[in-house]
């Protein structure tokens, strides 16, 4: 009988101890509270043509539609901002991540092994961090899910990722809290709904955190917080409608010839404080190369051509003006394969607009995305006209290898305008495909050009600007008299390049309503070279 009484007493004491986990009965133990990305964020909220601090211009390419309208495709590289929904290409705060994800798994490491919580003796692996009404908690909100900091004050490393339901994210290994490795592949297209493919909308953002923390990392009142600092593992490629895009329909956008799978390793780069730590991702992409497409089934019109100018939307509207306001591809950082292309299908253009990003002669910033994890490439498709009706035309005469009498006309049906011209030349093969660029810096100084009107035209940063207002119905203005392309045997002919047949020179003209010239200088970076 005495033996039974002793055993019963031991069992009772054991039950009493296991139930007292309310955070008050554990003398010397401090409860772990959580903050997520609780820091001041610097937003890049300049317009697509206004390079604000932290933005880097990647390219700005003019194109003429088959109906004679001009558009400009401009790309800037910047840090993530807070404007994208559903964590896609957005810098996240405690509240925004909480409302979008609700919870994420976290594993704690101490001295290279999963941390064994001292009071409960529970291994803290894949513990959910939950969000409710503005409060994050490690393990949940129930009293029996409270966890505590190590009593000796030593640091533990919080290793987290989100979202937790990405089926193509595999082989996650935190290597004892020292580094991170994983494999990832972009999801396959989800099919078409009402004619709209959802490649872009189907691609999740990947967020990772690796933060050594101690109970003294952040103390507010009597609460000891862990700062979980998420980092983006992918590159966001965001497409927006730019200013004045009121007569142009974007039917589809494709990223062609991109790697969609790979493995990555990340190491911690300590910041000046524990809540400014970052992860440095090194990606190794793998094939095959794939195409990623977003198509649209709505006509794109701008009810208010001045809405961006009024401050209603400082970064321009989305390509398809829905509540989503974002068409962002989340791509693996990579050295682009040769021929990687952005293709934009414009309803008013017979052939797609193709922007080749990778090739032997391409700028390294365009093709080397290996350092772009956590960056966003914002690509704006804009009308460079803006304002009232314009009908600016360019004309020339071509015979054999000679182009003559290049003139610009502002027809009587349009408004007064300021104009600029871009000249693009390539050596092409017999089928008309470009095989080698013909570099043109300033055609006025090219020995093959004659009669350039330097009194009225000025060259500036790749464009030739007519310095005067070109009135509607005014006489045509000549740019140059003659350009004679080299032929086989002439100096300047690329004899060592195979398959060259002839030189193809394309001359593009862009016009802006004369009443909008101040906007073009202020918002689009046109130089102030005009004299009247």
Order of alpha helices (4+ residues) and beta strands (2+ residues): alpha-beta-beta-beta-alpha-beta-beta-beta-beta-beta-beta-beta-beta-beta-beta-beta-beta-beta-beta-beta-beta-beta-beta-beta-alpha-beta-beta-beta-beta-beta-beta-beta-beta-beta-beta-alpha
